[in-house]
Amino acid sequence: MDAPFDLNSLPTGVSMSLSPLVSRVLAPNPSPFTFTGTQSYLVGTTEIAVIDPGPADPAHLEALEAAIAGRPVTAILCTHTHRDHSPAARPLAEATGAPIIGCAPLTLDDDGPRADAAFDPHYAPDHVLADGDTVQGTGWTLQAVATPGHTSNHLCFALVEEQALFTGDHIMGWSTTVVSPPDGDMADYMRSMQRLIDRDDVVYYPAHGEPVDKPQRLARSMMGHRRHREGQIVRHLQTIGSSAIPDMVAEMYKGVDPRLHPAAGRSVLAHLIDLRARGLAREQDGQWEAIAA
């Protein structure tokens, strides 16, 4: 029996109903970067799809199997392959016989300090979804929406019957998204955000944070935030003349939990790389400076 959804009480390991077709199970992996934890979503009533099965935590896998309650699982879908999203896919597939479907596999070596989750090197999908591809079960249709930016392989999944969008980490319900080079790309992220603004979804179900019932408003706000941040970076460089990323983070992220500063630095780097590609900034030996437009 699904429990009622209550944002003020977020127990892990409990199936919580969000809509006639959607429920979720919260994984026990809270952190400064995952908020209350990764939310795995179950779609359907008689046949189930599982979106973002989460970390391969035995208690979480047990909770997912309890929520599935013996019903056939049509597909296990992953929005991307950070380790708080996809590692449970394989053991859940072995337990249910369901195929792993969704984003393409991707692993990268680090090129600097990372604060977002590392990539899952063991993710091996049975089928990769391209933009617009669909997966269907009794009473539901999920359509892949390519949203590169947070990672190059990121997909959102649209639940056609409820005009809902499972946004993974592209849009979260509690914080902005880390865009971390070399795989994270700010230009791609902004294009993907505009794509969501142009859609007619009525609710977002993010992997972290509460459902978003005014989705286009939030997406526009997040795009505005990124443009504001870019403006801050340009003004900083124009004022200082030459600056390193840690100095920019210290100035622009005052009052932010210092544990989040490495992640902020990655997003600042993503902005700088985009500015460089547009001929508005240059870098030498870790020092960045603005180029007059």
Backbone as JSON, one array per atom type, in Angstrom:
{
  "sequence": "MDAPFDLNSLPTGVSMSLSPLVSRVLAPNPSPFTFTGTQSYLVGTTEIAVIDPGPADPAHLEALEAAIAGRPVTAILCTHTHRDHSPAARPLAEATGAPIIGCAPLTLDDDGPRADAAFDPHYAPDHVLADGDTVQGTGWTLQAVATPGHTSNHLCFALVEEQALFTGDHIMGWSTTVVSPPDGDMADYMRSMQRLIDRDDVVYYPAHGEPVDKPQRLARSMMGHRRHREGQIVRHLQTIGSSAIPDMVAEMYKGVDPRLHPAAGRSVLAHLIDLRARGLAREQDGQWEAIAA",
  "N": [[0.86, -1.2, 0.0], [0.66, 2.13, -0.97], [2.11, 4.94, 0.64], [0.87, 8.2, 1.65], [2.03, 11.18, 0.02], [4.34, 13.26, 1.55], [6.09, 16.07, 2.01], [7.33, 16.96, 4.26], [8.01, 14.8, 5.68], [10.13, 12.51, 4.92], [10.61, 9.54, 4.5], [12.94, 6.9, 3.93], [12.88, 4.04, 1.77], [10.14, 3.6, 1.5], [7.22, 3.27, -0.42], [5.76, 5.92, -2.05], [2.89, 7.52, -3.1], [2.43, 9.63, -5.88], [0.83, 10.34, -8.02], [-1.89, 9.07, -10.07], [-0.45, 7.3, -11.69], [2.17, 7.33, -10.82], [4.67, 6.63, -8.43], [7.1, 6.86, -5.79], [10.31, 5.89, -4.44], [12.49, 6.67, -1.93], [15.96, 6.7, -1.83], [18.45, 5.74, 0.62], [20.57, 7.8, 0.69], [21.36, 10.5, 1.5], [23.0, 13.69, 1.11], [25.2, 16.6, 0.84], [25.05, 16.95, -1.88], [23.1, 15.36, -2.94], [20.81, 16.04, -1.67], [17.96, 15.06, 0.01], [18.33, 12.52, -0.85], [18.45, 10.07, -3.55], [15.71, 9.81, -5.69], [13.87, 7.14, -6.72], [11.67, 6.32, -9.26], [8.51, 4.76, -9.8], [6.48, 3.78, -12.43], [3.23, 3.21, -13.54], [0.58, 0.75, -13.06], [-0.33, -1.96, -13.33], [1.64, -3.04, -14.95], [5.04, -2.22, -14.66], [7.39, 0.46, -14.89], [10.66, 1.34, -13.91], [12.32, 4.19, -12.98], [15.49, 5.59, -12.8], [16.94, 3.7, -10.83], [18.79, 4.02, -8.79], [21.38, 3.97, -6.18], [23.32, 0.97, -5.61], [22.34, -0.14, -3.14], [21.65, -2.45, -0.65], [19.36, -2.25, 1.05], [17.83, -0.36, -0.29], [17.36, -1.64, -2.74], [15.83, -3.77, -1.81], [13.61, -2.33, -0.92], [12.66, -1.31, -3.35], [11.92, -3.68, -4.66], [9.89, -4.49, -2.94], [8.05, -2.44, -3.39], [7.46, -2.87, -6.06], [6.19, -5.28, -5.86], [5.83, -7.86, -7.0], [4.71, -7.38, -9.49], [4.88, -7.35, -13.12], [7.84, -6.01, -14.57], [8.41, -3.78, -17.01], [10.51, -2.2, -17.94], [13.68, -0.91, -16.92], [14.8, 2.21, -16.44], [17.32, 4.65, -16.99], [18.31, 7.94, -16.32], [20.84, 9.07, -16.46], [24.33, 8.29, -15.85], [25.55, 8.73, -13.34], [26.76, 7.72, -10.13], [24.83, 7.68, -8.17], [22.52, 7.11, -9.42], [22.37, 4.96, -11.4], [23.63, 2.42, -10.6], [22.02, 0.45, -9.3], [20.61, -0.69, -11.31], [21.47, -3.08, -12.65], [21.43, -5.24, -10.61], [18.68, -5.04, -10.0], [17.54, -5.65, -12.46], [18.34, -8.31, -12.66], [16.85, -9.38, -10.61], [14.23, -8.98, -11.44], [14.0, -9.6, -14.11], [13.74, -7.66, -16.01], [14.55, -5.53, -18.84], [17.35, -3.26, -19.1], [17.08, 0.01, -19.98], [17.58, 3.07, -21.69], [19.66, 5.84, -21.13], [22.83, 6.25, -22.84], [25.86, 4.37, -22.21], [28.59, 5.76, -20.29], [31.74, 6.74, -19.28], [34.25, 8.57, -17.59], [37.55, 9.81, -17.04], [38.62, 11.74, -14.28], [39.4, 15.25, -14.52], [40.02, 17.02, -12.64], [39.16, 18.42, -9.38], [36.21, 16.94, -8.21], [32.81, 17.34, -7.31], [30.35, 16.4, -7.77], [28.59, 13.26, -8.19], [30.58, 10.44, -9.11], [30.99, 8.75, -12.3], [29.23, 5.76, -13.25], [30.9, 2.95, -13.91], [30.06, 0.42, -14.58], [27.65, 0.34, -15.8], [25.53, -1.05, -18.16], [23.51, -0.95, -20.64], [20.69, -2.74, -22.0], [19.37, -1.73, -24.13], [19.67, 1.3, -25.84], [18.1, 4.4, -25.69], [17.15, 6.71, -28.15], [16.6, 10.21, -28.76], [13.19, 10.92, -28.55], [12.38, 8.27, -28.75], [10.21, 5.66, -27.53], [8.88, 3.89, -24.67], [6.56, 1.5, -23.65], [3.84, 0.47, -21.53], [1.07, -1.14, -19.89], [-1.33, 1.25, -19.9], [0.45, 3.39, -19.83], [2.94, 5.55, -21.32], [6.25, 6.23, -21.98], [8.48, 8.66, -23.08], [11.62, 9.36, -24.48], [13.57, 12.23, -23.87], [16.1, 14.03, -25.03], [18.54, 15.61, -23.13], [21.24, 16.9, -22.93], [23.97, 18.25, -21.0], [24.17, 18.56, -18.04], [25.28, 16.01, -17.97], [26.69, 14.45, -20.89], [25.19, 12.34, -21.76], [22.64, 12.59, -20.76], [19.2, 11.94, -20.27], [15.79, 12.96, -20.15], [12.53, 11.76, -19.18], [9.39, 11.64, -20.57], [6.15, 11.3, -19.36], [3.55, 10.53, -21.11], [0.76, 10.29, -20.73], [0.17, 11.79, -18.45], [1.27, 14.26, -18.84], [3.73, 14.69, -17.61], [7.14, 15.08, -16.59], [10.06, 13.35, -16.03], [12.88, 14.48, -14.67], [15.45, 13.8, -13.89], [18.7, 14.76, -13.14], [18.79, 17.07, -14.56], [16.96, 19.15, -14.11], [16.47, 19.98, -10.84], [14.6, 19.73, -7.76], [15.46, 21.28, -5.66], [17.84, 22.65, -5.9], [20.28, 24.27, -8.02], [21.77, 22.7, -10.91], [24.81, 20.87, -11.1], [27.19, 21.54, -13.54], [29.67, 20.03, -14.95], [32.71, 20.18, -16.48], [34.94, 17.73, -17.97], [32.81, 16.56, -19.35], [30.3, 17.67, -18.71], [28.51, 20.37, -20.12], [28.04, 23.73, -20.64], [26.84, 25.22, -22.73], [25.35, 23.23, -24.03], [23.68, 22.58, -21.89], [22.16, 24.93, -21.58], [20.8, 25.02, -24.03], [19.31, 22.66, -23.77], [17.74, 23.35, -21.58], [16.17, 25.4, -22.67], [14.74, 23.88, -24.44], [13.08, 22.42, -22.72], [11.56, 24.49, -21.65], [10.04, 25.13, -23.85], [8.28, 23.04, -23.99], [5.12, 21.41, -23.01], [4.77, 20.39, -20.45], [3.2, 19.62, -17.29], [4.06, 19.02, -14.79], [7.12, 18.43, -13.1], [9.14, 15.69, -12.17], [11.79, 15.49, -10.33], [15.0, 13.9, -9.75], [16.05, 14.57, -7.34], [14.7, 16.28, -4.67], [11.53, 18.04, -4.35], [8.42, 17.46, -6.23], [7.72, 19.56, -9.07], [5.39, 21.91, -9.7], [4.98, 24.1, -11.29], [6.44, 24.05, -13.85], [7.61, 25.32, -16.2], [8.03, 27.9, -15.27], [9.99, 27.48, -13.3], [12.06, 26.45, -14.92], [12.59, 28.66, -16.59], [13.45, 30.42, -14.62], [15.78, 29.13, -13.77], [17.32, 29.27, -16.09], [17.6, 32.04, -16.19], [19.07, 32.4, -13.86], [21.5, 31.17, -14.59], [22.32, 32.87, -16.64], [22.62, 35.2, -15.17], [24.74, 34.4, -13.53], [26.75, 34.05, -15.43], [27.0, 36.7, -16.21], [27.99, 37.79, -13.82], [30.51, 36.56, -13.74], [31.75, 37.64, -16.03], [31.74, 40.39, -15.35], [33.34, 40.31, -13.06], [35.8, 39.51, -14.17], [36.27, 41.65, -15.88], [36.6, 43.67, -14.03], [38.63, 42.82, -12.24], [40.62, 42.01, -13.95], [42.36, 39.76, -14.29], [41.9, 36.45, -13.21], [41.69, 33.6, -11.03], [39.8, 30.53, -10.84], [39.12, 29.63, -8.11], [39.15, 32.12, -6.76], [37.08, 33.47, -7.97], [34.91, 31.85, -7.19], [34.98, 32.2, -4.41], [34.18, 34.84, -4.21], [31.69, 34.95, -5.54], [30.07, 33.04, -4.4], [29.5, 33.55, -1.75], [28.39, 32.79, 1.5], [27.42, 30.33, 0.77], [27.39, 26.86, 1.51], [30.56, 25.71, 2.26], [31.29, 23.14, 1.5], [30.12, 22.83, -0.9], [31.57, 24.35, -2.63], [33.61, 23.21, -4.34], [31.97, 22.01, -6.32], [30.68, 24.28, -7.26], [32.84, 25.56, -8.4], [33.28, 23.9, -10.59], [31.04, 24.44, -12.16], [31.48, 27.15, -12.65], [33.79, 26.91, -14.19], [32.63, 25.63, -16.41], [31.03, 27.71, -17.39], [33.09, 29.5, -18.09], [34.46, 28.09, -20.09], [32.47, 28.06, -22.03], [32.25, 30.83, -22.49], [34.81, 31.25, -23.53], [34.63, 29.77, -25.91], [32.9, 31.38, -27.26], [34.41, 33.54, -27.76], [34.78, 35.41, -25.73], [36.33, 35.22, -23.47], [39.56, 34.27, -22.18], [42.21, 32.0, -21.29], [45.17, 31.42, -19.38], [47.57, 29.51, -17.91], [45.87, 28.85, -15.76], [44.75, 31.28, -15.1], [42.15, 33.5, -15.81], [40.81, 35.84, -18.17], [38.82, 38.57, -19.36], [37.65, 39.15, -22.72], [37.17, 41.86, -24.78], [34.03, 42.39, -26.27]],
  "CA": [[0.0, 0.0, 0.0], [1.45, 3.35, -1.04], [1.87, 5.95, 1.67], [0.63, 9.52, 1.08], [3.25, 11.96, -0.18], [4.47, 14.33, 2.55], [7.43, 16.62, 1.86], [7.92, 17.2, 5.57], [8.39, 13.52, 6.24], [10.69, 11.85, 3.75], [11.23, 8.28, 4.91], [13.51, 6.06, 2.88], [12.39, 2.67, 1.71], [8.67, 3.55, 1.52], [6.6, 3.67, -1.67], [4.9, 7.07, -1.82], [2.11, 7.81, -4.3], [2.45, 11.02, -6.33], [-0.24, 10.53, -8.99], [-2.45, 7.75, -10.37], [0.5, 6.42, -12.37], [3.55, 7.54, -10.37], [5.07, 6.59, -7.03], [8.56, 6.94, -5.7], [10.98, 5.33, -3.28], [13.68, 7.48, -1.66], [17.14, 5.93, -1.44], [19.09, 6.26, 1.85], [21.88, 8.37, 0.36], [21.37, 11.96, 1.58], [24.31, 14.33, 1.15], [25.09, 17.98, 0.35], [24.9, 16.97, -3.32], [21.91, 14.61, -3.32], [19.72, 16.54, -0.84], [17.45, 13.99, 0.88], [18.67, 11.24, -1.46], [17.99, 9.85, -4.92], [14.34, 9.32, -5.77], [13.57, 6.18, -7.78], [10.25, 6.42, -9.59], [7.78, 3.65, -10.38], [5.42, 4.25, -13.3], [2.3, 2.17, -13.93], [-0.22, 0.09, -12.03], [-0.25, -3.42, -13.49], [3.0, -3.23, -15.46], [5.83, -1.15, -14.03], [8.71, 0.93, -15.3], [11.42, 1.95, -12.82], [13.19, 5.24, -13.49], [16.61, 5.87, -11.91], [16.89, 2.76, -9.7], [19.58, 4.55, -7.7], [22.6, 3.27, -5.78], [23.17, -0.46, -5.36], [22.25, -0.3, -1.69], [20.75, -3.59, -0.43], [18.09, -1.83, 1.62], [17.06, 0.33, -1.33], [16.89, -2.67, -3.67], [14.74, -4.48, -1.13], [12.44, -1.44, -0.92], [12.13, -1.27, -4.71], [11.23, -4.95, -4.93], [8.65, -4.48, -2.17], [7.13, -1.53, -4.06], [7.04, -3.54, -7.29], [5.2, -6.23, -5.33], [5.6, -8.99, -7.89], [4.16, -6.99, -10.8], [5.89, -7.39, -14.17], [8.58, -4.78, -14.83], [8.63, -3.65, -18.45], [11.8, -1.58, -18.23], [14.42, -0.14, -15.93], [15.31, 3.32, -17.23], [18.27, 5.51, -16.3], [18.46, 9.25, -16.94], [22.27, 9.22, -16.73], [25.1, 7.23, -15.2], [26.22, 9.03, -12.09], [26.66, 6.54, -9.27], [23.63, 7.69, -7.32], [21.35, 6.9, -10.29], [22.27, 3.76, -12.24], [24.21, 1.14, -10.19], [21.04, -0.57, -8.91], [19.92, -1.2, -12.49], [21.8, -4.48, -12.94], [20.83, -6.18, -9.66], [17.22, -5.02, -10.12], [17.23, -6.41, -13.67], [18.5, -9.73, -12.35], [15.77, -9.79, -9.71], [12.91, -8.85, -12.06], [14.02, -10.03, -15.51], [13.45, -6.52, -16.88], [15.7, -4.96, -19.54], [17.84, -1.92, -18.74], [16.83, 0.84, -21.15], [17.69, 4.49, -21.4], [20.8, 6.6, -21.61], [24.0, 5.53, -23.31], [26.92, 4.27, -21.2], [29.58, 6.83, -20.34], [32.67, 6.86, -18.15], [35.3, 9.55, -17.84], [38.53, 10.06, -16.0], [38.56, 13.11, -13.77], [40.46, 16.18, -14.87], [40.12, 18.0, -11.57], [38.34, 18.07, -8.22], [34.8, 16.78, -8.54], [31.94, 17.3, -6.15], [29.18, 15.62, -8.11], [28.88, 11.83, -8.12], [31.37, 9.89, -10.2], [30.23, 7.95, -13.24], [29.08, 4.33, -13.0], [31.61, 2.27, -15.0], [29.5, -0.91, -14.82], [26.35, 0.47, -16.45], [25.52, -1.71, -19.47], [22.1, -1.06, -21.02], [20.29, -3.68, -23.03], [18.93, -0.93, -25.28], [19.85, 2.74, -25.65], [17.03, 5.19, -26.28], [17.45, 7.97, -28.81], [15.6, 11.25, -28.54], [11.9, 10.64, -29.14], [12.01, 6.87, -28.62], [9.22, 5.43, -26.48], [8.7, 2.62, -23.98], [5.15, 1.47, -23.28], [3.26, -0.56, -20.7], [-0.38, -0.98, -19.77], [-1.78, 2.53, -19.37], [1.47, 4.44, -19.79], [3.93, 5.71, -22.39], [7.39, 7.07, -21.63], [9.22, 9.1, -24.26], [12.93, 9.92, -24.16], [13.83, 13.62, -24.26], [17.54, 14.23, -24.86], [18.84, 16.86, -22.41], [22.65, 16.97, -22.53], [24.4, 19.45, -20.28], [24.69, 18.02, -16.77], [26.17, 15.03, -18.6], [26.4, 14.39, -22.32], [24.25, 11.26, -22.04], [21.45, 12.75, -19.93], [17.85, 11.89, -20.84], [14.58, 13.05, -19.35], [11.49, 10.85, -19.68], [8.07, 12.24, -20.53], [5.01, 10.42, -19.19], [2.62, 11.18, -22.03], [-0.62, 10.28, -20.21], [-0.02, 12.77, -17.38], [2.05, 15.46, -19.15], [4.75, 14.79, -16.57], [8.51, 14.87, -17.07], [11.06, 12.92, -15.05], [13.97, 15.34, -15.11], [16.76, 13.36, -13.45], [19.47, 15.86, -12.53], [18.79, 18.26, -15.42], [16.3, 20.13, -13.24], [16.22, 19.41, -9.52], [13.6, 20.47, -7.02], [15.99, 21.91, -4.45], [19.1, 23.35, -6.14], [20.72, 24.26, -9.4], [22.49, 21.49, -11.31], [26.23, 20.98, -11.39], [27.62, 21.3, -14.92], [31.09, 19.81, -14.66], [33.55, 19.71, -17.58], [34.88, 17.86, -19.43], [31.59, 16.04, -19.97], [29.26, 18.67, -18.58], [28.7, 21.43, -21.12], [27.08, 24.78, -20.34], [26.07, 25.56, -23.92], [24.36, 22.16, -24.18], [22.72, 22.7, -20.8], [21.24, 26.04, -21.85], [19.93, 24.6, -25.12], [18.38, 21.68, -23.22], [16.79, 24.06, -20.74], [15.22, 26.07, -23.55], [13.87, 22.84, -24.98], [12.05, 22.12, -21.73], [10.67, 25.65, -21.57], [9.15, 25.11, -25.01], [7.35, 21.92, -23.87], [3.88, 21.71, -22.3], [4.66, 19.56, -19.24], [2.5, 20.27, -16.19], [4.77, 18.72, -13.54], [8.42, 17.77, -13.17], [9.55, 14.81, -11.07], [13.25, 15.44, -10.33], [15.62, 12.82, -8.97], [16.35, 15.11, -6.01], [13.82, 17.4, -4.35], [10.09, 17.85, -4.47], [7.83, 17.69, -7.55], [7.64, 20.96, -9.48], [4.09, 22.04, -10.33], [5.03, 25.21, -12.25], [7.74, 23.67, -14.4], [8.23, 26.29, -17.11], [8.5, 29.02, -14.45], [11.27, 27.1, -12.71], [13.07, 26.35, -15.98], [12.98, 30.03, -16.97], [14.22, 30.98, -13.5], [17.12, 28.54, -13.77], [18.07, 29.87, -17.2], [17.95, 33.39, -15.76], [20.15, 32.28, -12.88], [22.75, 30.89, -15.3], [22.73, 34.09, -17.34], [23.11, 36.11, -14.13], [26.06, 33.93, -13.11], [27.67, 34.4, -16.5], [27.25, 38.14, -16.1], [28.88, 37.99, -12.67], [31.86, 36.14, -14.12], [32.3, 38.63, -16.96], [32.01, 41.63, -14.61], [34.49, 40.04, -12.2], [37.03, 39.53, -14.98], [36.49, 43.01, -16.37], [37.02, 44.52, -12.9], [39.9, 42.34, -11.68], [41.6, 41.93, -15.03], [42.77, 38.37, -14.44], [41.47, 35.81, -11.98], [41.59, 32.14, -11.0], [38.45, 30.07, -10.48], [38.83, 29.69, -6.67], [38.88, 33.49, -6.35], [35.72, 33.78, -8.44], [33.96, 31.13, -6.34], [34.96, 32.84, -3.09], [33.43, 36.1, -4.3], [30.32, 34.81, -6.06], [29.3, 32.06, -3.64], [29.53, 33.88, -0.32], [27.23, 32.29, 2.22], [27.11, 28.97, 0.34], [28.1, 25.81, 2.23], [31.88, 25.5, 1.65], [31.38, 21.81, 0.91], [29.62, 22.93, -2.26], [32.44, 25.2, -3.43], [34.21, 22.49, -5.49], [30.95, 21.87, -7.37], [30.49, 25.62, -7.84], [34.0, 25.8, -9.26], [33.11, 23.18, -11.85], [30.07, 25.18, -12.97], [32.16, 28.36, -13.12], [34.64, 26.48, -15.31], [31.76, 25.39, -17.57], [30.71, 29.03, -17.95], [34.29, 30.07, -18.71], [34.7, 27.37, -21.35], [31.48, 28.56, -22.98], [32.66, 32.18, -22.85], [35.98, 31.14, -24.41], [34.16, 29.31, -27.22], [32.21, 32.52, -27.89], [35.38, 34.6, -27.95], [34.59, 36.44, -24.71], [37.28, 35.01, -22.37], [40.72, 33.44, -22.5], [42.86, 31.44, -20.1], [46.58, 31.07, -19.46], [48.13, 29.04, -16.64], [44.86, 28.88, -14.72], [44.23, 32.63, -14.93], [41.19, 33.85, -16.85], [40.56, 37.27, -18.36], [37.76, 38.86, -20.34], [37.99, 39.71, -24.02], [36.12, 42.8, -25.15], [33.18, 41.93, -27.39]],
  "C": [[0.9, 1.24, 0.0], [1.08, 4.3, 0.1], [1.59, 7.29, 1.0], [1.92, 10.31, 1.01], [3.29, 13.14, 0.78], [5.9, 14.84, 2.5], [8.11, 16.84, 3.21], [8.35, 15.92, 6.26], [8.84, 12.64, 5.09], [11.38, 10.54, 4.16], [11.82, 7.54, 3.72], [12.84, 4.7, 2.92], [10.88, 2.51, 1.73], [8.15, 4.02, 0.17], [5.58, 4.76, -1.4], [4.22, 7.46, -3.12], [2.14, 9.3, -4.62], [1.33, 11.35, -7.29], [-0.83, 9.16, -9.27], [-1.45, 6.78, -10.99], [1.91, 6.44, -11.77], [3.67, 7.39, -8.86], [6.58, 6.65, -6.98], [9.05, 6.33, -4.4], [12.29, 6.09, -3.11], [14.82, 6.59, -1.18], [17.79, 6.56, -0.2], [20.48, 6.81, 1.58], [21.87, 9.9, 0.41], [22.79, 12.5, 1.66], [24.15, 15.78, 0.72], [24.84, 18.07, -1.15], [23.68, 16.2, -3.81], [20.67, 15.06, -2.56], [19.23, 15.41, 0.07], [17.79, 12.6, 0.36], [18.14, 11.17, -2.88], [16.59, 9.24, -4.9], [14.2, 8.4, -6.98], [12.07, 6.2, -8.01], [9.73, 5.13, -10.19], [6.61, 4.22, -11.17], [4.55, 3.05, -13.67], [1.57, 1.58, -12.75], [-0.12, -1.43, -12.13], [1.07, -3.87, -14.08], [3.8, -2.01, -15.06], [7.06, -0.81, -14.86], [9.37, 1.56, -14.08], [12.39, 2.94, -13.43], [14.22, 5.6, -12.42], [16.57, 4.97, -10.67], [17.8, 3.14, -8.55], [20.83, 3.76, -7.38], [22.31, 1.8, -5.48], [23.25, -0.73, -3.87], [21.26, -1.42, -1.41], [19.39, -3.2, 0.13], [17.21, -1.15, 0.58], [16.54, -0.68, -2.36], [15.74, -3.46, -3.08], [13.48, -3.64, -1.15], [11.82, -1.36, -2.31], [11.36, -2.55, -5.03], [9.91, -5.02, -4.15], [7.61, -3.59, -2.84], [6.61, -2.14, -5.37], [6.02, -4.63, -6.98], [4.83, -7.33, -6.32], [5.01, -8.65, -9.24], [5.25, -7.06, -11.86], [6.53, -6.03, -14.39], [8.94, -4.75, -16.31], [10.02, -3.14, -18.76], [12.36, -0.93, -16.99], [15.16, 0.95, -16.69], [16.23, 4.2, -16.39], [18.4, 6.82, -17.06], [19.92, 9.54, -17.3], [23.01, 8.28, -15.79], [25.97, 7.7, -14.06], [25.87, 7.94, -11.07], [25.5, 6.57, -8.27], [22.37, 7.42, -8.13], [21.26, 5.5, -10.89], [22.8, 2.46, -11.66], [23.21, 0.06, -9.79], [20.35, -1.2, -10.12], [20.2, -2.68, -12.72], [21.22, -5.45, -11.91], [19.3, -6.18, -9.72], [16.78, -5.77, -11.37], [17.33, -7.9, -13.42], [17.37, -10.24, -11.48], [14.41, -9.83, -10.41], [12.85, -9.4, -13.48], [13.77, -8.91, -16.49], [14.71, -6.05, -17.62], [16.07, -3.6, -18.99], [17.82, -1.09, -20.02], [17.06, 2.29, -20.76], [18.94, 5.1, -21.97], [21.93, 5.69, -22.06], [25.01, 5.4, -22.18], [27.96, 5.36, -21.39], [30.44, 6.76, -19.09], [33.78, 7.81, -18.56], [36.31, 9.52, -16.71], [38.39, 11.51, -15.56], [39.69, 13.95, -14.32], [40.61, 17.25, -13.79], [39.24, 17.59, -10.42], [36.88, 18.01, -8.61], [33.99, 16.73, -7.25], [30.64, 16.58, -6.47], [29.58, 14.15, -8.12], [29.7, 11.39, -9.32], [30.49, 9.05, -11.1], [30.27, 6.47, -12.86], [29.74, 3.56, -14.14], [31.0, 0.92, -15.38], [28.14, -0.86, -15.52], [26.42, -0.11, -17.86], [24.07, -1.9, -19.9], [21.87, -2.15, -22.06], [19.83, -2.96, -24.29], [19.08, 0.54, -24.93], [18.73, 3.48, -26.38], [17.59, 6.45, -26.93], [16.33, 8.97, -28.51], [14.3, 10.91, -29.27], [11.46, 9.19, -29.07], [11.06, 6.68, -27.44], [9.33, 4.02, -25.91], [7.27, 2.61, -23.47], [4.83, 0.29, -22.37], [1.77, -0.31, -20.61], [-0.73, 0.36, -19.12], [-0.75, 3.63, -19.34], [2.41, 4.38, -20.99], [5.01, 6.65, -21.9], [8.18, 7.39, -22.89], [10.53, 9.75, -23.82], [13.05, 11.34, -24.7], [15.31, 13.9, -23.98], [17.8, 15.6, -24.24], [20.31, 16.87, -21.98], [22.96, 18.28, -21.83], [25.0, 19.08, -18.95], [25.68, 16.9, -17.09], [25.78, 14.95, -20.06], [25.37, 13.33, -22.65], [22.92, 11.41, -21.31], [20.17, 12.71, -20.76], [16.84, 12.26, -19.76], [13.56, 12.08, -19.95], [10.13, 11.49, -19.47], [7.01, 11.16, -20.38], [3.84, 11.06, -19.93], [1.24, 11.32, -21.4], [-0.86, 11.32, -19.13], [0.71, 14.09, -17.62], [3.08, 15.75, -18.06], [6.12, 14.51, -17.18], [9.41, 14.5, -15.9], [12.38, 13.54, -15.48], [15.35, 14.91, -14.63], [17.48, 14.46, -12.7], [19.48, 17.1, -13.41], [18.1, 19.42, -14.73], [15.99, 19.42, -11.93], [15.26, 20.31, -8.75], [14.13, 21.19, -5.8], [17.2, 22.78, -4.73], [19.35, 23.42, -7.63], [21.58, 23.02, -9.65], [23.95, 21.78, -11.53], [26.46, 20.67, -12.87], [29.13, 21.23, -14.88], [31.84, 19.33, -15.89], [34.48, 18.59, -17.1], [33.6, 17.36, -20.06], [30.43, 17.01, -19.86], [29.55, 19.86, -19.47], [27.62, 22.5, -20.93], [26.24, 25.17, -21.55], [24.99, 24.51, -24.18], [23.27, 22.28, -23.12], [21.7, 23.79, -21.09], [20.3, 25.69, -23.0], [18.89, 23.59, -24.63], [17.33, 22.35, -22.34], [15.74, 24.78, -21.59], [14.25, 25.06, -24.15], [12.75, 22.5, -24.0], [11.07, 23.28, -21.58], [9.64, 25.62, -22.69], [8.16, 23.95, -24.97], [6.11, 22.32, -23.06], [3.68, 20.82, -21.07], [3.96, 20.34, -18.13], [3.15, 19.98, -14.84], [6.11, 18.09, -13.88], [8.58, 16.87, -11.95], [11.08, 14.69, -11.11], [13.77, 14.27, -9.5], [15.96, 13.27, -7.55], [15.44, 16.31, -5.76], [12.38, 17.12, -4.73], [9.61, 18.0, -5.91], [7.65, 19.19, -7.81], [6.34, 21.14, -10.25], [3.95, 23.29, -11.21], [6.35, 25.07, -13.01], [8.39, 24.71, -15.3], [8.75, 27.51, -16.33], [9.85, 28.69, -13.83], [12.36, 27.02, -13.76], [13.53, 27.73, -16.42], [13.83, 30.67, -15.88], [15.64, 30.43, -13.5], [17.96, 29.05, -14.94], [18.49, 31.29, -16.83], [19.09, 33.39, -14.76], [21.49, 32.05, -13.58], [23.24, 32.14, -16.05], [23.27, 35.13, -16.35], [24.51, 35.71, -13.69], [27.1, 34.25, -14.17], [28.02, 35.88, -16.44], [28.17, 38.48, -14.95], [30.33, 37.67, -13.04], [32.5, 37.18, -15.03], [32.63, 39.92, -16.23], [33.21, 41.47, -13.69], [35.79, 40.14, -13.0], [37.31, 40.93, -15.52], [37.01, 43.93, -15.27], [38.41, 44.13, -12.42], [41.01, 42.32, -12.73], [42.03, 40.51, -15.32], [42.49, 37.67, -13.13], [41.46, 34.3, -12.14], [40.21, 31.73, -10.5], [38.2, 30.09, -8.97], [38.51, 31.1, -6.17], [37.48, 33.91, -6.79], [34.68, 33.12, -7.55], [33.84, 31.81, -4.98], [34.14, 34.11, -3.11], [31.96, 35.86, -4.61], [29.46, 33.86, -5.24], [29.44, 32.29, -2.13], [28.25, 33.38, 0.34], [26.8, 30.89, 1.82], [27.96, 27.99, 1.14], [29.44, 25.54, 1.54], [32.05, 24.13, 1.02], [30.9, 21.81, -0.54], [30.53, 23.76, -3.17], [33.14, 24.45, -4.55], [33.23, 22.31, -6.64], [30.71, 23.21, -8.05], [31.64, 25.95, -8.78], [33.89, 25.09, -10.6], [32.11, 23.91, -12.75], [30.66, 26.5, -13.47], [33.07, 28.03, -14.29], [33.8, 26.24, -16.57], [31.35, 26.71, -18.22], [31.91, 29.62, -18.69], [34.61, 29.39, -20.03], [33.73, 27.84, -22.42], [31.84, 29.97, -23.43], [33.87, 32.16, -23.78], [35.56, 30.72, -25.82], [33.47, 30.44, -27.99], [33.13, 33.72, -28.06], [35.31, 35.72, -26.93], [35.54, 36.29, -23.51], [38.44, 34.17, -22.88], [41.41, 33.04, -21.21], [44.33, 31.16, -20.39], [47.07, 30.73, -18.06], [47.13, 29.19, -15.49], [44.28, 30.25, -14.42], [43.34, 32.97, -16.12], [41.06, 35.36, -16.95], [39.51, 37.45, -19.44], [38.36, 39.41, -21.62], [36.84, 40.64, -24.42], [35.35, 42.29, -26.35], [33.31, 42.87, -28.58]]
}
